[in-house]
Amino acid sequence: MSDKKEKTTADVQKTNKEAKDKAKKAAAPAKKENRFKKAGAAIKRFFKDFKSECTKVTWPSGKTVLNSSLVVIAVVVIVGLVIFGIDQALAAIIKAILGLVPDDAAESTAQMISMFLLK
């Protein structure tokens, strides 16, 4: 009976040792991959995806580009004229307000406005 107990104890110890070894292997970090390989693969994948996306692009015709450019130029000119008109109207209003004030006060007000605008 003592032989059976010893064998059983030896078997239990062996089983425990095997379990510990498996746990150590599972806890051990996996072999690290080379960072340069990963980066190279990512760069390669990026350019492959980039090339496939570029083939999906539909470019406008020359006539469409010309028409769009002319519309943009026309809108810029119109907005510029509107801003110029507003600027001239405000300048005329300021001149009219300054014209209502006596000459001495008008000069000092004009100087204050010019100093404010020059800052």
C-alpha positions in Angstrom: 0.0 0.0 0.0 2.8 2.4 0.7 4.1 1.8 -2.8 0.8 2.8 -4.3 0.8 6.0 -2.1 4.3 6.9 -3.2 3.5 6.3 -6.9 0.3 8.3 -6.5 2.2 11.1 -4.8 4.9 10.9 -7.5 2.2 11.0 -10.2 0.6 14.0 -8.6 3.9 15.8 -8.3 4.7 15.0 -12.0 1.2 16.3 -13.0 1.7 19.5 -10.9 5.1 20.0 -12.6 3.6 19.6 -16.0 0.8 22.1 -15.2 3.4 24.6 -13.9 5.5 24.2 -17.1 2.4 24.8 -19.3 1.5 27.8 -17.3 5.0 29.2 -17.7 4.9 28.7 -21.5 1.5 30.3 -21.7 2.7 33.3 -19.6 5.9 33.7 -21.6 5.7 36.5 -24.1 5.3 35.5 -27.7 8.2 36.0 -30.0 8.2 39.7 -31.0 7.8 40.5 -34.7 10.3 42.8 -36.2 9.0 46.3 -36.1 10.6 47.2 -39.5 8.7 44.3 -41.1 5.4 45.5 -39.7 6.1 49.1 -40.8 7.2 47.9 -44.3 4.0 45.8 -44.6 1.9 48.8 -43.5 3.6 51.1 -46.0 3.2 48.6 -48.8 -0.5 48.1 -48.0 -1.0 51.9 -47.9 0.4 52.4 -51.4 -1.5 49.4 -52.7 -4.8 50.9 -51.3 -3.8 54.4 -52.6 -3.3 53.0 -56.1 -6.7 51.3 -56.0 -8.4 54.4 -54.8 -6.8 56.5 -57.5 -8.2 54.3 -60.2 -11.7 55.0 -58.8 -11.3 58.8 -59.3 -13.3 60.4 -62.1 -11.7 63.5 -63.5 -13.8 66.3 -64.9 -13.5 67.2 -68.5 -11.7 70.4 -69.6 -15.0 72.1 -70.5 -16.3 71.4 -66.9 -13.1 72.8 -65.4 -13.3 75.9 -67.6 -17.0 76.6 -66.7 -16.4 76.1 -63.0 -13.3 78.4 -63.1 -15.4 81.1 -64.9 -18.1 80.9 -62.3 -15.6 81.2 -59.4 -14.0 84.3 -61.1 -17.4 85.9 -61.7 -18.5 85.3 -58.0 -15.2 86.8 -56.7 -15.6 89.9 -58.9 -19.2 90.4 -57.8 -18.4 90.0 -54.1 -15.4 92.3 -54.5 -17.7 95.0 -56.1 -20.3 94.6 -53.3 -17.6 95.0 -50.6 -16.2 98.0 -52.5 -19.7 99.6 -52.6 -20.3 99.0 -48.9 -16.8 100.5 -48.1 -17.6 103.6 -50.2 -21.0 104.0 -48.6 -19.6 103.8 -45.1 -16.8 106.3 -46.0 -19.4 108.7 -47.3 -21.5 108.3 -44.1 -18.5 109.0 -41.9 -17.6 112.0 -44.0 -21.1 113.3 -43.7 -21.1 112.8 -39.9 -17.7 114.6 -39.6 -19.0 117.4 -41.8 -21.8 118.1 -39.3 -19.3 118.6 -36.5 -17.4 122.0 -36.3 -14.1 122.1 -38.0 -11.9 121.9 -34.9 -13.8 118.8 -33.6 -13.9 117.3 -37.1 -10.1 117.4 -37.3 -9.6 115.9 -33.9 -12.2 113.2 -34.6 -10.5 112.4 -38.0 -7.1 112.2 -36.2 -8.6 109.8 -33.7 -10.1 107.7 -36.4 -6.9 107.6 -38.4 -4.8 106.7 -35.3 -7.3 103.9 -34.5 -7.1 102.6 -38.0 -3.3 102.8 -38.2 -2.8 100.7 -35.0 
